[in-house]
Amino acid sequence: MSKNEMVDVLIIGAGASGAAVAWSLADTKMRILCLEQGDWMKPTDYPTNGRDWEARRYTDFEISPNRRARDLDYPINDDNSVMKIANFNGVGGGTILWTAHFPRMHPSDFRVKSLDGVADDWPISYWNLEPYFEQNDRMVGVSGLPGDPGVPPHNPPMPPIPLGRTGTRYGQVMNKLGWHWWPSDVAVATRDYEGRAKCINLGHCTPGCAHGAKASADITYWPLALRAGVELRTRCRVREITTNEHGMASGVVYYDPEGKEVFQPAEVVILASNGVGTPRLLLNSASSRFPNGLANSSGLVGKNLMLHPWPQVRGYVEDEMDGDRGPMTCIWSKQFYETDPERDFVRGYTLQFMRVTGPASEAIQSSLVGHLPWGRDHHRVYRSLVNHRLQIGVACEDLPEEHNRVTLDPVLKDSHGIPAPRIDYTISANCARMMEHGIARATEILEAAGAKNLYTSRTLLNYPGHLLGTCRMGDDPERSVVNAWGRCHDVKNLFVVDGSIWVTSGGVNPTSTIQALALYIADNMKQRLATLFD
Amino acid sequence: MDGLTKCGLSADELADFRRIAGFMIPADATYDVPGADDPLIFADIASSLGVDREDVRAALTSLRQFAGCPLSDMDDGRAERVSFEFLAQQGRPIQTLGRMVLAAYYRDDRVMRSIGREPRAPYPKGHTVPDGDWSLLEVVKARAPIWRDDRKA
């Protein structure tokens, strides 16, 4: 095995959190290296460059790594999960295959035990993270409208995306019902911003933005981090984190692009590999000193997986809507976000109002659920569907349960022979009641909008790709994996900055909070450099 | 037609596939659209199978077993009836076959024009989205905050 020169900080994973922590730590002038198992993406490779743009969502830009099966992906056994795992392996990570919806967690999300008597409080609050949310909004380039009564005050640096026909229709209906709505915060540039061009409404944001208006981490944080001296090596897959005789992390063993085993020594190791990849790596790093996996004296590495159940309700109106033109999510509602004792569940959800899909996707999805017939009536029915769809997603808070977990599959391995993760996950009774409440409200909204032909998907489209909770943070080493600033209780030079450190999930897309947390942890590390391992 | 020879399906499989595709989405003069068995569209379907080829092949094998003979041996009425009965069975291979037909059909220039879209990729021209009616937000702006402030709990 070859051995590289020692680095000060080694980051594993170049996605949303790895990029943010690399950029923040760069000003320390330490030698920082990031290893990423995927590669750089080229805007010219994104689907919207070609006529087959919709078909590629089912092949090389499929959100499931099992179906996508690029050589840079690793397989995941999610057979025993009602929800399937979505991710992307590359510089930018999940932000490559991402709709760029950018809500923050709410203050109450950090206090669920104190406020609602469930799960656990976080060891930090929204207010600890607030300056990092602001910093991240500026770095990423967020578009939105100040003044939303549904969330704490904040000032997105760019104006909101257009409401369009679809958003206007939603707004009319929500006003009729007397329910809250507001234009969503999105990580899409609505004007030229820090070298990125403004959105031209390609409409197909999720599988990569060919125009560069979507703020994937490869075009936001990474160019700045590289310019500041961070080194990023791609196509390097880490097999395990090694430890020394003092129980400290000594570095990692990885496979380089030629498949050779390399030892990379490091003073500090930071995991930024998401809520499935991080516990997988810790469990794969078991040794005689750490027989149950690294940093796992609590037994909680891999446990408390939260995936955000995300039912969808759709229907069709008579007049033409935006269809696939424009960013997919246009407004949100926080009407049902906070706990209401009158309901039969605690916590709540965000309603997300969508513009939806292109011509082929409409046909495929409608055919699958029996709304679009084969044969002579196909064309007439199709024309009543395409560009007429309204669709509402119910982003449910998923509370932690230890039986929802990531373990190592005893059989499945990746292309380097490294044991693959296995997912065991069920939806809790509280969450199931929350889903039904959200489905009923979404149905009410669509019916009030005059929509017909309603269809509810409870799990069919349930691939939000939010991988949270498997190395939770906390003050008690027996009930958590990392402390309040991301350092593993068991290994004092090992940090985790990705979604696995979440204590609860909130009812929002997580990327904004993941990146704010990464910046917060990086700042804590910088403030404690002299005593980092105490 | 290069896609037909390189797609990895046999001539018999392609013949059944093309016939069922024509029943699934027939040509329609009302909308001025070809069927999915149109030579250009079917060549696009066949050349796009990629990782889904084995699922499509499995569907075509099941179709042959279900029909008891090649669709080409049946008259139009019987072949169409058998095809729809087969498609109603669902299952992953049949769904994949349907997806392959639809994904290629709904990018054909003639079909795109018929549904009022320019036949092009989204990039680089993009689309125009109307700004919408922002005055609708005035009533929402007037509401008191509804988020829960944990500092006051």
Contacts between the chains, C-beta under 8 A, distances in Angstrom:
chain1	res1	chain2	res2	distance
A	46	B	123	7.7
A	48	B	121	6.1
A	48	B	122	4.2
A	48	B	123	4.3
A	49	B	121	5.9
A	49	B	123	5.2
A	50	B	121	5.3
A	51	B	107	4.9
A	51	B	119	7.8
A	51	B	120	7.5
A	51	B	121	5.5
A	52	B	48	7.1
A	52	B	103	7.6
A	52	B	107	6.6
A	53	B	121	6.0
A	53	B	122	6.2
A	54	B	103	6.2
A	54	B	106	7.5
A	54	B	107	7.3
A	55	B	48	6.4
A	55	B	103	4.0
A	55	B	104	7.4
A	55	B	107	7.7
A	58	B	52	7.7
A	58	B	99	6.7
A	58	B	103	7.3
A	59	B	50	5.9
A	59	B	51	6.0
A	59	B	52	7.9
A	67	B	51	7.9
A	69	B	51	7.4
A	106	B	147	5.6
A	106	B	148	7.0
A	107	B	147	6.9
A	107	B	148	6.6
A	107	B	149	6.1
A	107	B	150	4.4
A	107	B	151	7.4
A	108	B	147	7.4
A	108	B	148	4.1
A	108	B	150	5.7
A	110	B	150	6.9
A	111	B	150	4.5
A	111	B	153	7.0
A	114	B	150	7.6
A	114	B	153	6.9
A	115	B	148	7.0
A	115	B	150	6.7
A	115	B	153	5.7
A	125	B	150	6.7
A	126	B	150	7.1
A	127	B	151	7.3
A	145	B	137	7.8
A	147	B	141	5.8
A	149	B	140	6.9
A	149	B	141	7.4
A	149	B	143	4.6
A	149	B	144	6.4
A	149	B	145	4.8
A	149	B	146	5.7
A	149	B	147	7.7
A	150	B	145	7.8
A	150	B	146	5.6
A	150	B	147	6.0
A	151	B	147	5.5
A	152	B	147	6.1
A	152	B	149	7.8
A	161	B	129	7.9
A	162	B	129	4.6
A	162	B	130	6.6
A	162	B	131	4.8
A	162	B	132	5.7
A	163	B	131	6.7
A	163	B	132	2.7
A	163	B	133	6.8
A	163	B	134	6.7
A	163	B	136	8.0
A	164	B	129	4.4
A	164	B	130	5.6
A	164	B	131	7.7
A	164	B	132	5.2
A	165	B	130	6.1
A	165	B	132	7.1
A	167	B	132	5.2
A	168	B	132	4.2
A	168	B	133	4.7
A	168	B	136	6.8
A	171	B	132	7.6
A	171	B	133	7.0
A	171	B	136	4.0
A	171	B	137	7.0
A	172	B	133	7.9
A	172	B	136	6.3
A	174	B	140	8.0
A	175	B	136	6.0
A	175	B	139	5.7
A	175	B	140	7.6
A	180	B	140	6.3
A	180	B	143	6.7
A	180	B	146	6.1
A	181	B	140	6.2
A	182	B	137	7.4
A	182	B	140	6.4
A	183	B	137	7.8
A	199	B	126	8.0
A	200	B	124	7.7
A	200	B	125	7.6
A	200	B	126	3.1
A	200	B	127	7.5
A	201	B	126	4.9
A	201	B	127	4.2
A	201	B	128	6.7
A	201	B	129	5.1
A	202	B	122	4.2
A	202	B	123	5.6
A	202	B	126	5.3
A	202	B	127	7.4
A	203	B	122	5.9
A	203	B	126	7.9
A	203	B	127	5.9
A	204	B	122	5.8
A	210	B	122	7.8
A	210	B	123	4.2
A	210	B	124	7.6
A	211	B	123	6.3
A	211	B	124	7.3
A	211	B	126	7.2
A	322	B	129	5.9
A	325	B	127	3.8
A	325	B	128	7.4
A	325	B	129	5.4
A	326	B	127	6.9
A	326	B	129	3.9
A	334	B	146	6.3
A	334	B	147	6.8
A	335	B	146	7.4
A	337	B	146	7.8
A	337	B	147	7.3
A	338	B	146	7.0
A	338	B	147	6.9
A	338	B	148	4.6
A	339	B	148	7.8
A	359	B	106	4.5
A	359	B	107	7.8
A	359	B	112	7.2
A	359	B	115	6.2
A	359	B	117	6.6
A	360	B	102	5.9
A	360	B	103	4.9
A	360	B	105	7.7
A	360	B	106	3.9
A	360	B	107	6.3
A	362	B	106	8.0
A	363	B	102	4.3
A	363	B	105	7.5
A	363	B	106	5.3
A	364	B	98	7.5
A	364	B	99	5.1
A	364	B	102	5.0
A	364	B	103	6.6
A	367	B	98	5.5
A	367	B	99	7.9
A	367	B	102	6.2
A	368	B	95	6.3
A	368	B	98	7.8
A	374	B	23	6.9
A	374	B	24	4.4
A	374	B	25	7.2
A	374	B	84	6.4
A	374	B	87	5.8
A	374	B	98	7.9
A	375	B	23	6.5
A	375	B	24	7.3
A	375	B	26	6.8
A	375	B	80	7.6
A	375	B	84	6.5
A	376	B	26	6.1
A	376	B	28	7.6
A	378	B	24	7.5
A	378	B	25	5.5
A	378	B	26	7.4
A	379	B	25	7.9
A	379	B	28	4.9
A	379	B	30	7.2
A	379	B	31	4.9
A	379	B	33	6.3
A	382	B	115	7.7
A	383	B	31	7.6
A	383	B	115	6.8
A	386	B	115	6.1
